[in-house]
């Protein structure tokens, strides 16, 4: 399944929240992203159907192996691109905001070149 940018954002959010707590709920995702309950519900339904997210009996969200793989990839891109941009003299807030946009469209080749040249 080819996942869209919004799906990647949800997976990254679940990943980030799960680093802070092993109990991540849909409401936590909505609050973190600033989205309404119906929007979050719809997106999570698509991610569940795609095999990226599962919910346990208590309503807690977990990433599947495939979901975790996508989330970790996007999160790494965000972190590296933010550092790259701040290294160019861009303030942290702007760099993070721009990295969030770039992380979804940059090619693997370009990202790997940036990553390699940051070491």
PyMOL commands that set and color helices and strands:
alter all, ss='L'
color gray80, all
select helices_A, chain A and resi 5-20+26-33+37-49+65-87+92-102+108-117
alter helices_A, ss='H'
color red, helices_A
select strands_A, chain A and resi 53-55+61-63
alter strands_A, ss='S'
color yellow, strands_A
deselect
rebuild
show_as cartoon
